[in-house]
């Protein structure tokens, strides 16, 4: 089955396809700590371009997390460690549109005389620094755009490309839960499963690999929960684990549990870092814009999910963030 | 977009459609404690039959859980409290095939001279007691079958019917995670979302309604975790909440967190009950059959999810269950 959305390309998208068609040696690059959408989109686009007879290298600033090993077994993801980049005439950036997000790779990529193409679903407010862009900020994932590119180029996704797009879809929609999950997302998922993707195996690979210490770490975090504004704001602040305590590898589970409370609109999860700074993960269930909150503290992200790193001790960061969130909620500080 | 599966009906299914087409007054009934697949399928089939000019009553042995209020606001679900059934010529049973599962309704339904039709995706090994059956045990949910029925009858799903089928799909596939999630599931989901279903709103209604005490209750449970057999067995035993502690309304979240640990194969969650007995919830991630374990203690369920209630104090029940699980795992008792 083909997905529902009619394949109408914008002039910019058509121009990007032209650059992809014309190039012969491609370097695909991702952002620091590449996530499922970034890696899955790279895997899929690499396969599509290779099917068209192109040479493709994937070079990222960071290695692939173990949870995506089912992709890295099939596709070679290189991690840049300095030195020359492979010979290439086109650079494709997937799932971001600020070149600085390539971290240590930025200089080498910028200095290279290749054509730059971005494939992304994030909003961008700066001056374009690329030659071509395949962008749609309404797409649920960058993987959706790679799927559209493959169709437009007349390339059928093989099983590895299908796994890549599926990985992109599920990680960026919170496994079909977030409000970006649309008919196109499900339509593509149907096509990918018909092509052999196994949802329960992908789920196990990505989400069923927690270390044994994880449940106690989650328990420790939850024991520090405090509500504000009649439960509309939930705050957890986690000092660095003391000896004998369990560290928390993954914060998503804690955020999900707090979001599942009916009254909760906003979740702030603060973790003390090694260097004494405080890392914020903020989530919203409603119209509350956590991007707006995070930007006030030097961070950012999406309206529903954002983050920031605040200098100074945990208690100070906590106080400021709670005050900021309560102000944005239109209420004044009082624990409840 | 229409779902992928070609609409080829078995002779039995065609006969069932004939009964649905011919009938004029329908009584739809569900099993005790009707779940999302049962209620969603009833809502959808009621709308489809009404569109064909039929009269429809939904009469269940138990009321609708609050989490499905978005359906019960749109469709009238009656709860039987004795007395005469509404006048009808066809009874349709959704999501089960043993009449005893209608509990207190069984006698009245069986005694009525109406035609009996079942719509179901469970295996049945007995002697058919119905006049017609629309059954496919490979379907991910009964809601999938109602979707097929609507298509075969040429009825377009309205927004309420779409919500019903979507509810059926997501609750019976564990929100697209279980191994029954297939291309047809995603294809139908795509169609329903295109017709106006909002996945994140349905998710919120079903799963985002925890009380404020829930996260601390989960935290308390997780703090009592102990592993056995190199982490293959995870055990949590929860005494009744003392004053000032948080009680746990829903155990699924705790079970999911433990199941997400890579090493874990079996999870035993034991809760002390008011009457001093111990309630077991057991889950398996592998071939380990928790039904076999639960049956040894007077309970049962499925291979992957079972339960039991054990007389006597928590500590005794815990010791016996751990010994039983370790035996079944083929290892001897030693905490690890």
Interface residues (C-beta under 8 A of the other chain):
Chain A: X1 X3 X4 X175 X176 X177 X178 X179 X181 X182 X183 X184 X185 X186 X187 X189 X190 X191 X193 X194 X198 X199 X200 X203 X207 X208 X209 X210 X211 X212 X214 X215 X216 X218 X219 X220 X221 X222 X223 X225 X227 X231 X234 X253 X257 X258 X259 X260 X261 X262 X263 X285
Chain B: X1 X3 X4 X175 X176 X177 X178 X179 X181 X182 X183 X184 X185 X186 X187 X189 X190 X191 X193 X194 X198 X199 X200 X203 X204 X207 X208 X209 X210 X211 X212 X214 X215 X216 X218 X219 X220 X221 X222 X223 X225 X227 X231 X234 X253 X257 X258 X259 X260 X261 X262 X263 X285
